[in-house]
Amino acid sequence: MPLVGERFDGHAFIQDALESGASACLTARQRESYDPEKSYILVVSPQRALRDLAAWYKRCFRIPFIAVTGSVGKTTTKDMLAAVLGQRFEVLKTDGNYNNELGLPLTLLRLEKKHEMAVLEMGMSSAGEIDYLSEIVEPDVAIITNIGDAHIEYFGSRENILAAKKEIFHHMRPRGLVVLNGDDPLLRTLEGQLPQDILWCGEAEDASYRASGIRSDGENTMWCTVKTPRTHMEVEAFALGNHMIYPILFAAAVGEYYGLTAEEIRQGIADFSPTKMRMNIIHRDRGITILDDSYNANPQSMRAAVEVLSGARGEYKIAVLGDMLELGILAPTLHEGIGLYLARAGIDCLIAVGEMAAYIASAARSAGMQEVYTCAEKEEALPLLADLVKDQTTILVKASRGMQMERITEYLKSITEDA
């Protein structure tokens, strides 16, 4: 599949692929020569061909397809759903960041006869992308986790982001199920607007799936009571943060919809494990804990991560925060908001990395935070951390993907010992 991008052209590797054993290839260009023992399929667009092939292949499987989108929590929700549904079914789920116009078709092409369900994450950075993905998947169940500021640079407002996320409904099965965050005011505007049944999840009194009694040990485990139309159950998840109730409730709702028992749902939630760099809790010697949430960031997920740090165990708490990207003209204000939130959360120390993160630092100082450091590059943060990290320290590492803050996490692991 010779995909073409800004920095690469897959046509340059066709011969290598054929020599490595491929028996056929797609190509958007006539070749100078052809191997008579191989097959060549001429297409107008390799990407469109990939999409059409995945859509055809997907229709060969008469199984439920569950699609997840939203500004924050898509990956965590996908992982929680897979853990719960996996208690009874063989589940295919999106791996890593394979949630776009290339990754989703490649995920569908991984379907095998053994699979009984598919849980698919849908990301976007512009209008029309969710529609493109939904047309391939034709979801039986659609979940929107929330509407936030992610990619607002390209949309201009949250209302426009909602309009783009609603594209997930364009190609749903008529009798499908919609599961939504009942605490999100923009999503609440969809009430009575869709032909499908809606299940609302959250803390709201009228939520179909409601969480209460949320508590945590501040180390690696949280508990809550989940109320469903069928039952009440106490659940335990190896995760931190009140925001985790939403993936728990989404999974409970979909699990009950497909006939899972309360015990299967409870066990699936307990078996949940986050994708790498999504609030991974890394315990080190001397009571040191690293909260590695370095995969991506936007204002909503940044606040949620700071909340986790605030409630975590540890006598000394450090936030290493980098730039949140794709926020457009709102970027300075949204970064300042994080600084204010950070100071009010009682975090001891901030290391701000990057041009926009300097606004976090400035606002935190103005709000009275004493220990604030700014670094133009992440390498500048390393010697600071070497001096600051001590016994009983908890460190949060978070920024947008383009900042590659996992370098900070790896350094922290190198200067600490396994627990």
C-alpha positions as CSV (number, residue, x, y, z in Angstrom):
1,M,0.0,0.0,0.0
2,P,2.2,2.9,-1.3
3,L,0.8,5.8,0.8
4,V,2.1,9.3,0.0
5,G,2.7,12.0,2.6
6,E,4.5,15.3,2.9
7,R,7.9,13.6,3.7
8,F,7.5,10.2,2.2
9,D,6.3,8.3,-0.9
10,G,5.5,4.6,-0.4
11,H,6.0,4.0,-4.2
12,A,9.7,4.1,-3.5
13,F,9.4,0.9,-1.5
14,I,7.2,-1.2,-3.8
15,Q,10.1,-3.2,-5.2
16,D,11.5,-3.9,-1.7
17,A,8.1,-5.2,-0.6
18,L,7.8,-7.5,-3.6
19,E,11.3,-8.8,-3.1
20,S,10.5,-9.5,0.5
21,G,7.6,-11.8,-0.4
22,A,4.6,-9.6,-1.2
23,S,2.7,-11.2,-4.1
24,A,0.7,-8.1,-5.1
25,C,0.7,-4.3,-4.6
26,L,-1.4,-1.3,-5.2
27,T,0.1,1.6,-7.1
28,A,-1.2,5.0,-8.2
29,R,1.5,5.3,-10.9
30,Q,2.5,3.3,-13.9
31,R,5.9,1.6,-13.4
32,E,8.8,1.3,-15.8
33,S,8.8,-2.5,-15.5
34,Y,6.6,-5.2,-14.0
35,D,7.5,-8.6,-12.6
36,P,5.3,-11.1,-14.5
37,E,5.0,-13.3,-11.4
38,K,3.5,-10.5,-9.3
39,S,0.2,-8.7,-9.4
40,Y,-0.2,-4.9,-9.7
41,I,-3.5,-3.0,-9.1
42,L,-3.6,0.5,-10.4
43,V,-5.7,2.9,-8.2
44,V,-6.4,6.6,-8.3
45,S,-5.6,7.1,-4.6
46,P,-3.8,4.6,-2.4
47,Q,-5.4,6.2,0.7
48,R,-8.9,5.9,-0.8
49,A,-8.1,2.3,-1.8
50,L,-7.1,1.5,1.7
51,R,-10.3,3.0,3.0
52,D,-12.5,1.1,0.5
53,L,-10.6,-2.2,1.2
54,A,-11.1,-1.8,4.9
55,A,-14.8,-0.9,4.5
56,W,-15.3,-4.0,2.4
57,Y,-13.4,-6.3,4.7
58,K,-15.2,-4.9,7.8
59,R,-18.6,-5.9,6.2
60,C,-17.4,-9.5,6.1
61,F,-17.7,-9.6,9.9
62,R,-21.2,-9.7,11.4
63,I,-20.1,-8.4,14.8
64,P,-20.8,-5.3,16.8
65,F,-18.6,-2.2,16.1
66,I,-18.3,0.3,18.9
67,A,-16.8,3.7,18.0
68,V,-15.4,6.2,20.6
69,T,-14.6,9.9,20.0
70,G,-14.4,13.0,22.2
71,S,-12.0,15.7,23.2
72,V,-10.6,13.9,26.2
73,G,-10.5,10.3,27.3
74,K,-10.9,8.5,24.0
75,T,-8.0,6.1,24.6
76,T,-8.8,5.4,28.2
77,T,-12.5,4.7,27.3
78,K,-11.4,2.4,24.5
79,D,-9.1,0.5,26.8
80,M,-11.8,0.3,29.6
81,L,-14.4,-1.0,27.1
82,A,-12.0,-3.6,25.8
83,A,-11.2,-4.8,29.3
84,V,-14.9,-5.1,30.2
85,L,-16.2,-6.6,27.0
86,G,-13.2,-8.9,27.0
87,Q,-14.6,-10.7,30.0
88,R,-17.0,-12.5,27.6
89,F,-16.0,-11.7,24.0
90,E,-12.9,-11.7,21.9
91,V,-12.3,-8.0,21.2
92,L,-10.3,-6.2,18.6
93,K,-9.3,-2.7,19.8
94,T,-7.4,0.2,18.4
95,D,-3.7,0.1,19.2
96,G,-1.7,3.2,20.0
97,N,-2.6,6.2,17.9
98,Y,-4.2,4.2,15.0
99,N,-7.3,6.4,15.3
100,N,-7.2,8.4,12.1
101,E,-7.9,8.0,8.3
102,L,-4.9,5.7,8.0
103,G,-4.8,4.0,11.3
104,L,-8.5,3.0,11.6
105,P,-8.5,1.2,8.2
106,L,-5.3,-0.6,9.2
107,T,-7.0,-1.6,12.5
108,L,-10.0,-3.0,10.7
109,L,-7.7,-5.1,8.5
110,R,-6.5,-6.8,11.6
111,L,-9.9,-8.4,12.1
112,E,-9.8,-12.2,12.3
113,K,-12.5,-14.9,12.5
114,K,-11.9,-15.2,16.3
115,H,-13.1,-11.6,16.9
116,E,-16.6,-11.1,18.3
117,M,-16.5,-7.3,18.8
118,A,-14.4,-4.3,17.8
119,V,-13.8,-1.2,19.9
120,L,-12.5,1.6,17.6
121,E,-11.2,5.0,18.6
122,M,-11.8,8.0,16.3
123,G,-9.7,11.1,16.4
124,M,-9.9,14.3,14.4
125,S,-8.2,17.6,13.7
126,S,-10.6,19.0,11.2
127,A,-14.3,18.9,10.1
128,G,-15.2,15.9,8.0
129,E,-12.7,13.4,9.5
130,I,-15.2,11.7,11.9
131,D,-17.7,11.4,9.0
132,Y,-15.0,9.8,6.9
133,L,-14.2,7.3,9.7
134,S,-17.9,6.7,10.6
135,E,-18.7,5.8,7.0
136,I,-16.1,3.0,7.1
137,V,-17.2,1.7,10.5
138,E,-21.0,2.1,10.4
139,P,-21.1,2.0,14.3
140,D,-23.5,-0.1,16.2
141,V,-22.6,1.9,19.3
142,A,-21.3,5.5,19.3
143,I,-19.7,7.1,22.4
144,I,-18.7,10.7,22.8
145,T,-16.7,11.2,26.0
146,N,-16.9,15.1,26.2
147,I,-16.5,18.3,24.2
148,G,-13.4,20.3,25.1
149,D,-10.8,22.6,23.6
150,A,-8.6,20.0,21.9
151,H,-7.8,21.2,18.3
152,I,-9.8,24.4,18.9
153,E,-7.3,26.2,16.7
154,Y,-8.9,24.6,13.7
155,F,-12.5,24.9,14.8
156,G,-12.8,28.3,16.5
157,S,-15.3,27.2,19.2
158,R,-16.6,24.3,21.3
159,E,-19.8,24.4,19.4
160,N,-18.0,23.8,16.2
161,I,-16.1,20.9,17.8
162,L,-19.5,19.4,18.9
163,A,-20.7,19.7,15.3
164,A,-17.7,17.8,14.1
165,K,-18.0,15.1,16.8
166,K,-21.7,14.6,15.8
167,E,-20.5,13.3,12.5
168,I,-20.0,10.0,14.3
169,F,-23.8,9.6,14.0
170,H,-24.0,10.1,10.3
171,H,-23.5,6.4,9.4
172,M,-24.7,4.7,12.5
173,R,-27.0,1.7,12.3
174,P,-30.6,3.0,12.7
175,R,-31.3,0.9,15.8
176,G,-27.9,1.6,17.3
177,L,-27.0,2.9,20.7
178,V,-25.5,6.3,21.7
179,V,-23.7,6.7,25.0
180,L,-22.9,10.2,26.1
181,N,-21.4,12.2,29.0
182,G,-24.4,13.4,30.9
183,D,-22.3,16.0,32.8
184,D,-21.3,17.8,29.6
185,P,-23.6,20.8,28.9
186,L,-22.9,20.8,25.1
187,L,-23.6,17.0,24.8
188,R,-26.8,17.6,26.7
189,T,-28.1,19.7,23.8
190,L,-28.4,16.4,21.8
191,E,-31.2,15.2,24.0
192,G,-34.2,14.3,21.8
193,Q,-32.2,15.2,18.7
194,L,-31.1,11.6,17.6
195,P,-33.1,8.7,16.3
196,Q,-31.1,6.3,18.4
197,D,-31.5,5.6,22.1
198,I,-29.2,7.6,24.3
199,L,-27.7,6.4,27.6
200,W,-26.4,9.3,29.8
201,C,-23.4,8.6,32.1
202,G,-22.0,10.8,34.9
203,E,-22.8,12.2,38.3
204,A,-26.0,13.9,37.3
205,E,-29.1,12.7,39.2
206,D,-30.9,11.8,36.0
207,A,-28.0,9.8,34.5
208,S,-28.8,6.3,33.4
209,Y,-25.4,5.2,34.6
210,R,-24.3,7.2,37.6
211,A,-21.2,7.2,39.8
212,S,-21.1,8.2,43.5
213,G,-19.0,7.6,46.5
214,I,-15.8,8.3,44.6
215,R,-12.6,7.7,46.6
216,S,-9.0,6.9,46.2
217,D,-6.0,5.7,48.1
218,G,-3.9,8.4,46.4
219,E,-1.4,5.8,45.3
220,N,-2.8,3.6,42.5
221,T,-6.4,2.7,43.1
222,M,-9.9,4.3,43.1
223,W,-13.3,3.0,44.0
224,C,-16.8,4.2,43.4
225,T,-20.4,3.0,43.4
226,V,-22.0,2.5,40.0
227,K,-25.7,2.7,39.7
228,T,-27.3,1.2,36.5
229,P,-30.9,0.5,35.5
230,R,-30.3,-3.1,36.6
231,T,-28.1,-2.9,39.7
232,H,-25.8,-1.2,42.1
233,M,-22.2,-2.3,42.3
234,E,-19.0,-1.3,44.0
235,V,-16.1,-1.2,41.5
236,E,-12.3,-0.9,41.9
237,A,-10.0,0.5,39.2
238,F,-6.3,0.7,39.2
239,A,-6.3,4.3,38.2
240,L,-6.5,7.8,39.8
241,G,-8.7,10.8,39.3
242,N,-12.4,11.5,39.5
243,H,-12.5,11.8,35.7
244,M,-12.0,8.0,35.5
245,I,-15.7,7.6,36.4
246,Y,-16.6,8.3,32.8
247,P,-14.8,5.4,31.1
248,I,-16.0,3.2,33.9
249,L,-19.6,4.2,33.3
250,F,-19.3,4.0,29.5
251,A,-18.0,0.5,29.8
252,A,-20.7,-0.5,32.3
253,A,-23.4,0.9,29.9
254,V,-22.1,-0.9,26.9
255,G,-21.4,-4.1,28.9
256,E,-25.0,-4.3,30.2
257,Y,-26.2,-3.5,26.6
258,Y,-24.5,-6.6,25.4
259,G,-25.6,-8.8,28.3
260,L,-22.6,-8.9,30.7
261,T,-23.3,-9.6,34.3
262,A,-22.4,-7.2,37.1
263,E,-19.6,-9.5,38.1
264,E,-18.2,-9.5,34.6
265,I,-18.3,-5.7,34.4
266,R,-16.7,-5.4,37.9
267,Q,-13.9,-7.7,36.9
268,G,-13.3,-6.0,33.6
269,I,-12.9,-2.6,35.3
270,A,-10.5,-4.2,37.8
271,D,-8.5,-5.7,34.9
272,F,-8.2,-2.3,33.1
273,S,-4.7,-1.2,32.2
274,P,-4.0,2.2,30.5
275,T,-2.1,2.6,27.2
276,K,1.5,3.7,27.6
277,M,2.0,7.3,28.6
278,R,-1.7,7.7,29.5
279,M,-1.5,8.4,33.3
280,N,0.8,5.4,33.9
281,I,1.6,5.3,37.6
282,I,5.2,4.3,38.1
283,H,6.3,3.6,41.6
284,R,10.0,3.9,42.4
285,D,12.1,3.4,45.5
286,R,12.1,5.8,48.5
287,G,8.4,6.6,48.0
288,I,9.0,8.3,44.6
289,T,6.1,8.1,42.1
290,I,6.1,9.2,38.5
291,L,2.7,10.0,36.9
292,D,3.5,9.6,33.2
293,D,0.7,11.3,31.3
294,S,3.1,12.5,28.6
295,Y,1.3,11.2,25.5
296,N,-0.9,14.3,24.9
297,A,-2.6,17.3,26.5
298,N,-5.3,19.9,26.2
299,P,-6.8,22.1,28.9
300,Q,-9.4,19.6,30.2
301,S,-6.9,16.7,30.4
302,M,-4.3,19.0,31.9
303,R,-6.6,20.0,34.7
304,A,-7.6,16.4,35.3
305,A,-3.9,15.4,35.6
306,V,-3.2,18.2,38.0
307,E,-6.2,17.0,40.1
308,V,-4.6,13.5,40.2
309,L,-1.3,15.0,41.3
310,S,-3.0,17.0,44.0
311,G,-4.7,14.0,45.4
312,A,-1.8,11.6,45.1
313,R,0.4,10.5,48.0
314,G,3.7,12.2,48.4
315,E,5.1,14.9,50.7
316,Y,6.5,16.9,47.8
317,K,4.6,17.3,44.4
318,I,6.2,18.5,41.2
319,A,4.4,19.2,38.0
320,V,6.5,19.1,34.8
321,L,4.2,20.6,32.2
322,G,4.9,21.4,28.6
323,D,3.1,23.3,25.8
324,M,-0.5,22.4,24.9
325,L,-0.6,22.7,21.1
326,E,-3.3,23.5,18.5
327,L,-5.1,26.0,20.7
328,G,-4.7,28.9,18.3
329,I,-5.2,32.5,19.5
330,L,-6.7,31.1,22.8
331,A,-3.4,29.4,23.7
332,P,-2.0,32.1,26.1
333,T,-5.3,32.4,28.0
334,L,-5.8,28.6,28.2
335,H,-2.2,28.1,29.4
336,E,-2.7,30.8,32.1
337,G,-5.8,29.1,33.3
338,I,-3.7,26.0,34.0
339,G,-1.3,28.1,36.0
340,L,-4.1,29.4,38.2
341,Y,-5.5,25.9,38.6
342,L,-2.1,24.5,39.5
343,A,-1.5,27.1,42.2
344,R,-5.0,26.5,43.7
345,A,-4.4,22.8,43.7
346,G,-1.6,23.2,46.2
347,I,1.2,21.7,44.0
348,D,4.6,22.4,45.5
349,C,6.7,22.9,42.4
350,L,6.2,23.7,38.7
351,I,8.7,23.1,35.9
352,A,7.3,24.7,32.7
353,V,8.8,23.5,29.5
354,G,8.3,25.4,26.2
355,E,7.1,28.8,24.8
356,M,3.4,28.5,25.7
357,A,4.1,26.8,29.1
358,A,5.8,30.1,30.1
359,Y,2.2,31.4,30.4
360,I,1.5,28.6,32.9
361,A,4.5,29.6,34.9
362,S,3.6,33.3,34.9
363,A,0.0,32.7,36.0
364,A,1.1,30.3,38.8
365,R,3.6,32.8,40.1
366,S,0.9,35.5,40.1
367,A,-1.4,33.2,42.0
368,G,1.2,32.8,44.8
369,M,3.1,29.7,43.8
370,Q,6.6,29.9,45.1
371,E,8.7,27.2,43.3
372,V,8.3,27.9,39.6
373,Y,10.9,27.2,36.9
374,T,10.8,27.9,33.2
375,C,12.7,26.0,30.6
376,A,12.8,26.7,26.9
377,E,13.7,23.1,26.1
378,K,13.0,19.9,28.0
379,E,16.8,19.2,28.4
380,E,17.0,22.2,30.7
381,A,14.5,20.5,33.1
382,L,16.7,17.5,33.7
383,P,19.3,19.0,36.0
384,L,16.5,20.8,37.9
385,L,14.8,17.4,38.5
386,A,18.1,15.8,39.6
387,D,18.2,18.4,42.4
388,L,14.5,18.6,43.3
389,V,13.5,14.9,43.4
390,K,13.8,13.5,46.9
391,D,12.2,10.9,49.1
392,Q,8.3,10.9,49.0
393,T,8.2,13.0,45.8
394,T,5.4,12.6,43.2
395,I,6.1,14.0,39.7
396,L,3.5,14.6,37.0
397,V,4.8,14.7,33.4
398,K,2.4,16.1,30.8
399,A,2.3,18.0,27.5
400,S,1.1,17.7,24.0
401,R,2.5,14.9,21.8
402,G,4.7,17.3,19.9
403,M,6.7,18.1,23.0
404,Q,7.9,14.5,23.4
405,M,7.9,14.7,27.2
406,E,8.5,11.0,27.6
407,R,12.2,12.0,27.6
408,I,11.5,13.5,31.0
409,T,9.9,10.3,32.2
410,E,12.8,8.2,31.0
411,Y,15.3,10.5,32.8
412,L,13.3,10.3,36.0
413,K,13.4,6.5,35.8
414,S,17.2,6.7,35.2
415,I,17.8,8.7,38.4
416,T,15.6,6.6,40.6
417,E,15.5,2.9,41.6
418,D,12.8,0.3,41.1
419,A,10.4,0.0,44.0
